[in-house]
Amino acid sequence: MNPIIKALLLVSPLALSAAAQNAIDPAARRAIDAGNQAWVDGMKNGDAARIAETYGEDAVDCPPDGNCIHGRAAIENYFKQRLAKSGRAQAASVTTAGSVQQGEFVYEWGHAEATLADGKRVGGRYLTAWERQADGSWKIFRNMPIPDDRGR
């Protein structure tokens, strides 16, 4: 596993616990819900641009293999290639399990899953940091999977 991801996974629960008492800005909640729906719609419609528009310009997205993608344009290209290879999802969902706000960031975690045309299911638990932009909008700053350690 990528050492950066491993370190973040160790520190993240502590940061989330410390921030747990902070309420979430209603505009952030709306943006997060809309962003999660954009991923669902993008996966089902094969629309990488729809998915990528939820990311900030300098965002980092880390797929399960740990090879992180830097920047909105590269993230869009990654999703274009992924959707070209796998095809549109037959079904997709995102379920937020929790979220906390600390300053200009909201940390959200949950479960995302898509069922591909061949019936294969992809996805799992995730942790996303959303950042308030200069214009007041909220965009994904960092996104990564959380390994599922069940069964160990």
Buried (B, 14 or more C-beta within 10 A) or exposed (E): EEEEBEEBBEEBEEBBEEBEEBEBBEEBBEBBEEBBBBBBBBBBBBBBEBBBBBBBEEBBBBBBEBEBBEBBEBBBBBBBEBBEEBEBBEEBBBEBEEBBBBEEBBBBBBBBBBBBEEEEEBBEBBBBBBBBBEEEBBBBBBBBBBBEEEEE
